[in-house]
Amino acid sequence: MQQPRTRWPGGTPPRGTVAEGTLADAAREEFLAYGYMNASMRRIAAAAGCTTGTLYYRFRDKGELFRYLVDDA
């Protein structure tokens, strides 16, 4: 399974950041509802309760996020 990029020592995010599972759940729902082409990183971030900056901090782009979900299956 490919791990998302992290910039925190030991892979532990700072207090108050959105949990990786929350991002994955929001992304999974978005991809199921809209398909890959119509999925929106903004909607995923909003559903996860974070900013798009936080989402892009963890995942370079929509493709990397999708691959993370597929590799996790």
URPE-V253145 format. One record per pair of residues at least 4 apart in sequence whose ideal C-beta (glycine too) atoms are under 6 Angstrom apart, sorted by sequence separation. I is the first residue (numbers start at 1). GAP is how many residues later the second one is. If there is no record, write none. Layout:
BEGIN
i,gap
I,GAP
I,GAP
END
This chain:
BEGIN
i,gap
8,4
13,4
18,4
30,4
34,4
50,4
60,4
67,4
6,5
8,5
34,5
45,5
59,5
45,6
59,6
45,7
31,8
30,9
42,10
45,10
41,11
30,13
30,14
41,14
27,17
26,18
26,21
41,21
26,22
23,25
22,26
18,30
18,32
18,36
27,38
28,41
27,42
4,54
4,55
4,64
2,66
2,69
1,70
1,71
END
